[in-house]
């Protein structure tokens, strides 16, 4: 499914049969978000009842060239990554996460969900239930940073041309990254 990114900035695109939400974010204050690539939420990417979700997400990310780098929660302060795209797989609990910077969109994530954040996308843990944990993966060759202030014009230019892999972190050769991100290039 191709989307018209010009109109996607104003609407959430939902592909209900696959449990996919995709939406664009405008720059917001010091948070650049990403002007070319949508955020993608995979609802029930993995079934919460299928054993060790952390290990399952790690295997899935590794197989799709988004090597997992850590297991933990999401910071409870607004931040973004300018040097790497990020995928987070929820392994336990549930949470409300603010996407897009202060005053941004609140999304609810639960065990088995995953969220794909293009470089520059602000995110912050707002609240959580149970022992909320995620596994994080990043494209091969990209090293994440933690940014809490505006980028310089040079840094923003580098972020805007950051490459992304040809494989979707959840669905491999198919899926929203291929449909939404590769068609935005």
C-alpha positions as CSV (number, residue, x, y, z in Angstrom):
1,X,0.0,0.0,0.0
2,X,1.5,3.3,-1.0
3,X,0.5,6.4,0.9
4,X,0.4,10.0,-0.2
5,X,2.8,11.5,2.4
6,X,1.6,15.0,1.7
7,X,-1.8,14.1,3.0
8,X,-0.5,11.6,5.6
9,X,0.7,14.5,7.7
10,X,-2.8,15.3,8.6
11,X,-4.2,11.8,9.1
12,X,-3.4,8.5,10.7
13,X,-3.2,5.7,8.2
14,X,-4.5,2.5,9.6
15,X,-4.2,-0.9,8.0
16,X,-6.5,-2.7,10.3
17,X,-6.1,-6.2,8.9
18,X,-2.4,-6.2,9.8
19,X,-2.7,-4.0,12.9
20,X,-0.5,-1.3,11.5
21,X,-0.7,2.4,12.3
22,X,1.5,4.9,10.4
23,X,1.6,8.7,10.8
24,X,3.7,11.6,10.0
25,X,4.9,14.3,12.5
26,X,5.8,17.9,11.8
27,X,8.8,19.4,13.6
28,X,7.8,20.5,17.1
29,X,9.9,23.1,19.0
30,X,13.4,21.6,19.5
31,X,12.3,18.1,18.3
32,X,12.9,17.8,14.5
33,X,10.8,14.6,14.1
34,X,11.2,13.3,10.6
35,X,9.9,15.2,7.6
36,X,10.2,12.3,5.1
37,X,9.4,9.1,7.1
38,X,6.3,8.1,9.1
39,X,6.3,6.5,12.5
40,X,4.9,3.0,12.3
41,X,3.2,1.0,15.1
42,X,2.8,-2.7,14.7
43,X,-0.1,-3.9,16.8
44,X,0.5,-7.4,18.2
45,X,3.6,-7.9,16.1
46,X,4.2,-10.9,18.3
47,X,1.6,-12.7,20.4
48,X,2.1,-11.9,24.1
49,X,1.4,-15.5,25.1
50,X,4.2,-17.0,22.9
51,X,6.9,-17.4,25.5
52,X,9.9,-15.1,25.9
53,X,9.0,-12.0,24.0
54,X,12.4,-10.3,24.5
55,X,14.2,-13.2,22.9
56,X,11.6,-13.4,20.1
57,X,12.0,-9.7,19.3
58,X,15.8,-10.0,19.4
59,X,15.7,-12.9,17.0
60,X,13.3,-11.1,14.7
61,X,15.3,-7.9,14.7
62,X,18.5,-9.7,14.1
63,X,17.1,-11.7,11.2
64,X,15.8,-8.5,9.6
65,X,19.1,-6.6,9.9
66,X,18.0,-4.4,12.9
67,X,20.4,-5.8,15.5
68,X,19.1,-5.6,19.0
69,X,21.3,-3.5,21.3
70,X,19.6,-3.3,24.7
71,X,16.6,-4.3,26.9
72,X,15.1,-1.8,29.3
73,X,12.3,0.8,29.5
74,X,11.8,4.1,27.7
75,X,13.2,7.3,29.2
76,X,10.6,9.4,31.0
77,X,12.0,12.6,29.5
78,X,11.6,13.9,25.9
79,X,14.5,12.9,23.6
80,X,15.2,11.7,20.1
81,X,18.0,10.0,18.2
82,X,19.6,12.0,15.3
83,X,22.1,9.3,14.3
84,X,19.9,6.2,14.0
85,X,16.5,4.9,13.3
86,X,15.0,2.8,16.1
87,X,12.6,0.0,16.5
88,X,11.2,-0.9,20.0
89,X,9.5,-4.2,20.7
90,X,7.4,-4.2,23.9
91,X,8.2,-7.3,25.9
92,X,6.2,-6.8,29.1
93,X,3.6,-4.5,30.5
94,X,1.9,-1.6,28.7
95,X,2.6,2.1,28.5
96,X,1.4,5.5,27.2
97,X,4.3,7.1,25.2
98,X,4.3,10.6,23.9
99,X,5.5,10.6,20.3
100,X,6.7,13.8,18.6
101,X,8.0,15.9,21.6
102,X,6.3,17.8,24.4
103,X,2.6,18.1,23.7
104,X,2.9,15.4,21.0
105,X,0.7,12.4,20.2
106,X,0.1,9.9,23.0
107,X,0.1,6.3,21.9
108,X,-0.6,3.2,24.0
109,X,1.7,0.3,23.6
110,X,1.3,-3.2,25.0
111,X,3.3,-6.4,25.2
112,X,3.7,-7.8,21.7
113,X,3.5,-4.4,20.0
114,X,6.5,-2.7,18.2
115,X,7.1,0.9,17.2
116,X,9.4,2.1,14.4
117,X,10.8,5.6,15.0
118,X,12.6,7.3,12.2
119,X,15.6,9.4,13.3
120,X,14.5,12.7,14.9
121,X,11.3,11.3,16.3
122,X,10.7,12.6,19.8
123,X,9.6,10.0,22.4
124,X,9.0,10.0,26.2
125,X,7.4,7.5,28.6
126,X,4.3,9.2,30.1
127,X,2.9,6.3,32.2
128,X,3.1,2.5,32.4
129,X,1.5,-0.6,33.9
130,X,3.2,-3.6,35.3
131,X,6.9,-4.1,34.6
132,X,7.0,-2.2,31.2
133,X,10.1,-3.3,29.1
134,X,11.2,-3.0,25.5
135,X,13.9,-4.4,23.3
136,X,15.6,-1.9,21.0
137,X,17.1,-2.5,17.6
138,X,18.9,-0.2,15.1
139,X,19.9,-0.6,11.5
140,X,23.4,-2.2,11.0
141,X,26.1,0.5,11.1
142,X,24.0,3.1,12.9
143,X,24.9,4.1,16.5
144,X,22.2,5.8,18.5
145,X,22.7,9.0,20.4
146,X,20.4,10.8,22.9
147,X,19.4,14.3,22.0
148,X,17.5,16.7,24.3
149,X,18.1,20.0,22.4
150,X,17.7,21.4,18.9
151,X,20.1,20.2,16.1
152,X,22.4,22.5,14.3
153,X,21.6,22.9,10.6
154,X,24.6,20.6,9.8
155,X,23.3,17.9,12.2
156,X,19.8,18.2,10.7
157,X,21.1,17.8,7.2
158,X,23.0,14.6,8.2
159,X,19.9,13.2,9.9
160,X,17.8,13.9,6.9
161,X,20.0,11.7,4.6
162,X,20.5,8.9,7.2
163,X,20.1,5.7,5.2
164,X,17.6,3.1,6.2
165,X,17.8,-0.7,5.6
166,X,15.9,-2.5,2.9
167,X,14.2,-4.8,5.4
168,X,11.3,-4.1,7.7
169,X,12.3,-4.9,11.3
170,X,9.2,-7.1,11.8
171,X,8.2,-8.3,8.4
172,X,11.4,-8.5,6.5
173,X,11.1,-8.0,2.7
174,X,7.4,-6.9,3.1
175,X,5.8,-4.6,5.6
176,X,5.4,-1.0,6.4
177,X,9.0,0.0,6.2
178,X,9.2,-1.2,2.6
179,X,5.7,0.2,1.8
180,X,6.0,3.6,3.5
181,X,9.7,4.3,4.0
182,X,11.2,3.0,0.7
183,X,8.5,4.8,-1.3
184,X,9.3,8.1,0.5
185,X,13.0,7.9,-0.7
